[in-house]
Amino acid sequence: MDMQPPRRPLFFEIALPSGDTEHEELLRGLRAPQASIAPKYFYDVLGSRLFEAICELPEYYLPGAEREIFETRAAEIAEAVGPGCTLIDLGAGNCEKAERLFDLLQPTQYVAVDISSAFLRLSLERLQLRHPQLEIVGVVQDFSRQLVLPAVIRESRRLFFYPGSSIGNFSPDEAREFLSRIQVLSGSDGKLILGVDLVKDRPVLEAAYDDALGVTAAFNRNILNNVNRILGSDFDVRQWNHVARFNAHQSRVELFLEAERKISASLPDGPRVFHAGERIHTENSYKAPRYAPLTMFAQSGISWFDSANRFAVTVL
């Protein structure tokens, strides 16, 4: 009897159009008067592992609140979406959240999109072993700046999946542009499942991004290790403190790395001096309902909330 070889995930790596590179983007951010590093650079292999650990922390309420919604409202979500979709998972990571939906949604094709190539490859190899009959496609790209889908991805009944609070990492204008790109790629019969974090009391929000064990601090500092690999720079993570604060006016949690003392960092185009107390901005996490793009788009969909009204899942 002939044995069919085991199915393997298809894998694509899509570079940005010629022009701005990772090096240029990082140097521009680090040279700015308010230095910054885009949050997508958190997710090297170690950063992805640290984020998995963050999702297990008691202070980080988001995964539990979102999981509650999917568990208690599964039938309603399935009715709103329907079975047999092409499930396109944006920022897939370890694919765990999407995998929980497989029985519910019965996708005909699963597409995992992420910026971390090595971590995504490993995740998809393991996922394929657990789901040998499912067609699995991995797409490595910086989807915060472009979203390109290879021709092998089916065009009908596309269901984009963007859980967690990742949409809140975009500025209002960036979020509108990003959601509009998804809308175009969805076609006439597509949908989006979107996770949306809600405004809460300051102590709850700040504890979620500054846990007692210091895992989020390690996650934040590790971005400098990734910058060192990309740029060949020499940031020492021991010289930087993790800062998390809620900006009520902007309705967002802001993350920074703050220099403990005067630091001279070697960059490819010369040194960059940071004075004691100077900060590198690494993340914004906007919170609805005082975040206009989420409110505007959510009005056109169906939303479910966890029992404590901390988080929402919306089908658009």
HELIX and SHEET records of a PDB file:
HELIX    1   1 GLU A   22  ARG A   31  1                                  10    
HELIX    2   2 PRO A   39  PHE A   42  5                                   4    
HELIX    3   3 VAL A   45  ILE A   54  1                                  10    
HELIX    4   4 LEU A   62  THR A   72  1                                  11    
HELIX    5   5 ALA A   74  VAL A   81  1                                   8    
HELIX    6   6 GLU A   96  GLU A   99  1                                   4    
HELIX    7   7 PHE A  102  LEU A  105  1                                   4    
HELIX    8   8 SER A  117  ARG A  130  1                                  14    
HELIX    9   9 SER A  166  ASN A  169  5                                   4    
HELIX   10  10 PRO A  172  SER A  186  1                                  15    
HELIX   11  11 ARG A  202  ALA A  208  1                                   7    
HELIX   12  12 VAL A  215  LEU A  231  1                                  17    
HELIX   13  13 VAL A  237  GLN A  239  5                                   3    
HELIX   14  14 ALA A  292  ALA A  298  1                                   7    
SHEET    1   A 8 LEU A  10  GLU A  13  0                                        
SHEET    2   A 8 GLU A 135  VAL A 140  1                                        
SHEET    3   A 8 GLN A 109  ASP A 114  1                                        
SHEET    4   A 8 THR A  86  LEU A  90  1                                        
SHEET    5   A 8 ARG A 158  TYR A 162  1                                        
SHEET    6   A 8 LYS A 191  ASP A 197  1                                        
SHEET    7   A 8 PHE A 311  VAL A 315 -1                                        
SHEET    8   A 8 ILE A 302  PHE A 305 -1                                        
SHEET    1   B 3 TRP A 240  ASN A 247  0                                        
SHEET    2   B 3 ARG A 252  ALA A 259 -1                                        
SHEET    3   B 3 ARG A 279  TYR A 286 -1                                        
SHEET    1   C 2 ILE A 263  LEU A 267  0                                        
SHEET    2   C 2 GLY A 270  PHE A 274 -1                                        
END                                                                             
